[in-house]
Amino acid sequence: MTSAAPTATTTQVYRVWIKATPEAIWDAITKPEWTARYGYGGIADYDLQPGRPFVVHPSEPMASMEGVPDDIIDGEIVEADAPRRLALTWRMLMDPGMQAEGFTRLTYEIEPVDGGATRLTVIHELEGAPTLAAMVGGEHEAEGAGGGWAWVLSDLKSLLETGAPLAG
C-alpha cells in the first residue's frame, strides 16, 4: 500500500460579501476594539505605515491559557491604503513549528459593490508554511483549532451585520 503526502495549498483566497461600508470593514480589521470581538479574539496593534511592525496580543481568556505567549501574531506592514487594501507579512507565534516556518504574506482587499455591500477578499500566501496553511485552511477544526480564515470571516460578517459574533 502506498500513501501520498498531503499537498499544502500555497495561496489561499477567501471572499465574503458583507452588508457594511468599506470603512467599517477596515476598522474591524485594524482597530483593537473590533479585532477582540470576532474570530479568535486577538487584540491587533497596527502602525499602518509601510515598513512598520504590527502585533496581535491574546485576549484575556486566551492569555489565561497555559503556554500562550504575550504576542500571538507578528509581522510588518507592506501596504496600507485605507479603506481599500492592507498587505502585510504575517507570522503565527503560538506554535513553535509555525513560528519556525517564518513570515507569510496576507492581503485584505476591500471593494464596495452595488446594493450597499462590500466584498472582502483575503489572500494568504503560504509558500513554505505547510503547517500554517493547514491551520488557516481549517483542516484542524475537529481537533479544536478552529475553522481558519473561513470561520474568522464568517464571524466578522456576523458581527458587522448583526452586532454579534457567531458564538455570541
N, C-alpha and C positions, 0 to 999 in steps of 0.2 A: 504494500500500500504506500502511496506517496501522498504527501501533503504539500500544499502550496503555501508559501509565506504570504500573509496579508499585504496588500499594497496600500500604502497610505496616500490619500489624496493630498497633493501638494498645494493646491489652491482651492479653497472652499469659498463659495459665493452664496450668500443668503439674501433674500429680498422680502420685504414686508411693506404693505401699504397701511398707513396709519392716518386716522382722521384727526390730524393735528397739523399745526404750521411747521415749516422748516425750523423756525426759531425755537419752538417748544421742543422739538426733537434734539436740536443742537444742545439746548440747555440740559435735557435729560441725559445726554451722553457726557457732557463736560462739567456739570456742576455737582459737587459732592452731596448737596441736599437732595438731589434727584438720584444719583447713582446708588445711594444707600437704600433706595426704596424698591428696586427691582433686581431681577437676576440673582446673583449670589450675594448682593448687598454690600459690595465693596465701596469704599469711600475714595473716589477719584480726586487726585490733586494734580491739576494741569497748570503749566505755564505755557500758554498757547502761542509760543513763538518758535519758529523752526530752530532746531538745534538744542532746545531746552528740554529738560527732563520732565517726565510725568511718573507718577507712582499711584498705586491703588493700595490703600490700607484696609485691613479687615474690619468689618462691622463689629460692634460689641459682642453679639452672640458668636460670631466666627472667631474673634480674638480669644474668647474664653475656652476654646477647644485646645486640647494638648497639641503642641508642635506647630501651631500656626505662627509664621514669622510676622514681624512688625509691618513688613511690606509684602503684599502677595503678588503684585504685578509691577513691573517697571518697564521703562522704555524712554524714547526720545521723540519729540515732535518732528515730523518731516515736513508737513504742510498743514496749515490751519487757515481755511477760507470760510469763515462763519457766514451764514449757516449752511454752506453747501458741501464742504469737503474737509475731512480730517484724516490725515495719514500719519502713521507713527510706527516706530518699532515697538515690539511687544514681547515681553518675556515673563513666563509663569515662574514664580519663586516658591510656590507652596510644595513642590516636589523636587528633590534633588536631580532626578533624571530629566525632568522637563526643563529645569533651570540649566542643566548642562547642554541641552540642545541649543541653547542660545536664543538670540533675538529673531523674531519673525516680523512680518510686515502686516499691519492691519489698516484698512482704509474704510472709512464711512463716506458714502455718497448720499446726499440728501437732496431730493428733487421734488418740487411741488408738481402735482398733477391735477387734472380737471376734477371738479366736484369737491374741492376743499380738503383733499387728502394729500399726503406726501409719501413718496416712495423712498424708503431707506434701504440701501444696498450695503452689505458688509462683505468685504473681500479680505480674506485672511490667507496670506501667502505663507505656506508652512514647509517650504523646502528644507530638508534636513532635520525636521522635527516630527517624526512619526508618532511619538508618544503624545505630544501635544495635539497633533492632528486628530488622533483617536478621541481624546478627551473633548476638544471643542466641537468635534463632529457628533458628539452624543453617544459614542459607542459604549460607554461605561455607565449609562443611566441606570441599568438594572442593578448595578453594584453600589449605587448611592452617590455617584459622581456628578449627577445632574445631566440635563439634556443638551449641554453645549450651547452654541450660538442660537440654534433654532428655539430653544426654550427661553434664553435670555431675551431674544427679540419678541417672542410671544408675550412674555411678561411685561416688557416695555410697552408694547402695543396696548395691552390691557390697562396698564397704569395710566397711560396718556388718554385713552378713550373713555375709561370708566372712573378713574380716580383711585382704583385699587389694583394691586398686582394680582396675578392668578391665584396665589396662595392666600391672599388677603381677603 
